[in-house]
Amino acid sequence: MIRVRFAPSPTGALHIGGARTALFNWLYARNQGGQFILRIEDTDQERSTLEANHAIFRGLEWLGLDWDEGPNIGGNYGPYYQTQRLEIHQKHARQLLDEDKAYYCFCTPEELDEKRKEASKRKEAPRYDGKCRKLPDAEIKMLESAGRPKVIRFRLPAVGETVVHDLVRDKASFQNDLLDDFVIIKSDGFPTYNFACVVDDHLMEISHVIRGDDHLSNTPRQILLYQAFGWKPPKFAHIPMILGKDKARLSKRHGATSVIAYSDMGYLPEAMLNYIARLGWGFKDQEVFSRGELIQKFSLKGVTRSPAVFDTDKLNWLNGKYIRQILPERLIDLCEPLLIEAYGNHDVEYIKKVVLALRDRLVLIPDVVPLAKFFFTDDFEYDQNAIEKHFKTEHAGKILETLKARLAQLEPFIKDKIELIFKELAKEMDVKLGVIIHPCRLALTGTLESPPMYDVIEILGREKVINRLVKAPL
């Protein structure tokens, strides 16, 4: 059974990198007919919050990433909060102590800081020097009796190398003598990340660990822990980091990094899901994938080694495509409250017509508010450059006067009949159709960019159209 997990730390909202890790795990599980487990790694007591925990749930749910085991669902391998697994972690730490594969360390933070400074002066990487590796039992008891704080360190093999066989990056070798005896249980009794995730991944029977390549340096330490326990390690796949367009690591200065922030900005979850899936993974030259296609075509072989670049312009393009694909009823439901908030209550059918008319021009859902302004108010500004180009011509006055007269008499007031008026007038004046449409569009909307002219006229209705043609600043 393929079993993968997403194990976020609840110290903030679900960001783009975390969402991409969750998605790749979810897609792999769904593609392989396996299980996707959510585990909350909340052992950082100072930074973990309930609010962040809820934000993670909200982000995953918005993207539609359901979990088969985990918080709010349960399962046979719980608990799924690491703080509820402390006895399990401490039990396994004691096992390593009993087998002389770990030891107590009483070095104070001040002592360790001083050693780091000395290593820095020597231009060496800071690493623990093993001072407490061979403390006599009598000294250990004495320090414990004195109430001296202690941690538990893993007794790392001093020679040899540890090889990571990675499903994305192939093979990476690490010399053990460059690693140090890392802490597995902190002085407050809580496990460190490297220790807790090894114990939990083994007990939860995780088959594949798919995570960001910033964790690659942790992997040799974790493999050594698996070996110390006599456990078979899972298969590892380290996916590339995500960069901003400036090729620096993605951060807040590149824009929103929280998934929910993108929801609030007006992105659709299916567009976000599609875009995140393409950050470091691809299938041929395909850009747009349905959820079903992502599940069907996803494989770790398609994951690249090179960093992925987060491009907001491409995300916007993709979001626009999805806006044009979703059901009209859903688009109306998303836009209606924004329009009512901006312009007050209006006839529901009128709002529906406005939203559908603007559909092809929307990039983000909130774009509907500024784009729809001329549909709801006469208080709009005219494009000054367009005035010079289309109102200050020899034909402009005649065009608007003729349209006003003919539209005032038109029955029924529908776009097919409206179109005939425009085409007939263009033929009579022996001009291109655009010569007729441009001054009319400017008079009705204040701009030269709008939905199709005949749709605009029909939606605005006879009274508004006539009034605006009359007041056009020729």
Secondary structure, 3 states (H helix, E strand, C coil): CCEEEECCCCCCCCEHHHHHHHHHHHHHHHHHCCEEEECECCCCCCCCCHHHHHHHHHHHHHHCCCCCEECCCECCCCCCEHHHHHHHHHHHHHHHHHCCCEEEECCCHHHHHHHHHHHHHCCCCCCCCCCCCCCCHHHHHHHHHCCCCCEEEECCCCCCEEEEEECCCEEEEEEHHHCCCCEEECCCCCECHHHHHHHHHHHCCCCEEEEEHHHHHHHHHHHHHHHHHCCCCCEEEEECCEECCCCCECCHHHCCCEHHHHHHHCCCHHHHHHHHHCCCECCCCCCCCCHHHHHHHCCHHHECCCCEECCHHHHHHHHHHHHCCCCHHHHHHHHHHHHHHHHCCCCHHHHHHHHHHHHHHCCCHHHHHHHCHHHHCCCCCCCHHHHHHHCCCCCHHHHHHHHHHHHHHCCCCCHHHHHHHHHHHHHHHCCCHHHHHHHHHHHHHCCCCCCCHHHHHHHHCHHHHHHHHHHCCC
